[in-house]
Amino acid sequence: MTDKTLHKVYPYRWLILAVMVPAIIATEIYWLAFAPISSLAENFYSVKSIGITAFSLIYMLMYILFTIPASWVIDKYGARRSVMIGALITAVFGIVRYAFADVYVIVLITQVFIAIGQPFLINISTKIPANWFPVEERSTASGILVMAQYLGFIVPMALSPVLAIQIGVKPMLGIYAIVACAAAALVAVFLKEKPATPPGPEAEREDISLSSMKKLIKNKDFNQVLIISFIAMGMFNTMLTMIEKILTPRGISLENAGWVGTAFIVAGVIGAVVLPIISDKTAKRVPLFRVALAAIIPLVVGLTFLGGYAMILVDAALLGFVIMGVAPILFQHGAEVAYPAREGTSFGLILMAGQISGIVFAYLFDLTNGAFGNVLIPMIGLLVLTMIQFPISLFMKESDVLIESQKKAQQNKQ
């Protein structure tokens, strides 16, 4: 409690996070549901490789198209309404997908609609912390919601091969539909927009408009976050998409390449919990960015040149821990330096930048690899991009929101 009469922190805030996690996991499951079983899915639907790859590309494209409308809904009508839209879309079209699981065209169409629902669910990762949590806990809360996205990556990677082989593609989609329906029910019952008393000081906020968007684009501190997010998230998406092409030329089997990808994500989940807690406890964001971006450089070098499965596995885990762990801190910092632009707008722009770079980097990686017949060339390209990030971080500074919070905390102690 920061002020006994004006501000109050409610235990219910943790239940809010708990019911959001399954909803976010559900939407991410549908992004990668066919990724680890692409050859099996190709045979099931009698389509070429691009026909299955289209499921992932649709998710990134729909996010780019609908992130601004989703952010507008969040800022205009609130996080709860946005989450309900996304959760219901996921559940309804998840059921339709299961009912017509044998018909490729219908399954592909359902992917379009489910992908539309994604930004309505994940663009609240700074809005809900702002509504329910004091400033010193918001990075942690944001980290938990981002971690839910990572868990959504892991679930299909681990379960889709087992379910598709043991019970078939249609029953697998039925199980995923049940998950989506259960998640929608949880948010419908338990999710609330905000507490009766705010958890911390509130100031006037600008509504989303062309004027506020121009201010955000001209915001030097926010642009630094955008550039780093563009590079880091593009690298993340590309590495996961191309993990087999990166590793198999060095004699790593397809199965072991999959385990390297799993280690990358699992360690990233741990990092997404640990690093934001450190950020909140120390009340520091920028120093963590600099340490993380400096550490990523030798880790990408390792992923590029290391030989031997064990060493690559460790390197990938460390890389995942750092690059995914620092992401929620970067998102929270972006929301703080974007103030008074609303959280949904700033977070949506950051994620949209990452989706665009994911498509561009993955396409250029594949194109370069095919042109030169050597994965080393595109990996060096990723390494150069990695090295660009650190100098940018040297010009970053802590947000006024965080500095003001520190001052008030020190005054309260006195």
Secondary structure, DSSP 4 states (H G I P E B T S, - for coil): ---TTT----THHHHHHHHHHHHHHHHHHHHHTTGGGHHHHHHHHT--HHHHHHHHHHHHHHHHHHHHHHHHHHHHH-HHHHHHHHHHHHHHHHHHHHHTTT-HHHHHHHHHHHHHHHHHHHTTTTHHHHHHS-HHHHHHHHHHHHHHHHHHHHHHHHHHHHHHHHT-HHHHHHHHHHHHHHHHHHHHHH--S--SS-SS-----PPSSHHHHHHHHH-HHHHHHHHHHHHHHHHHHHHHHTHHHHHGGGT--HHHHHHHHHHHHHHHHHHHHHHHHHHHHHT-SHHHHHHHHHHHHHHHHHHHH--SHHHHHHHHHHHHHHHHHSHHHHHHHHHHHHTTS-HHHHHHHHHHHHHHHHHHHHHHHHHHHHHHS-THHHHHHHHHHHHHHHHHHTT----HHHHHHHHHHHHHH-
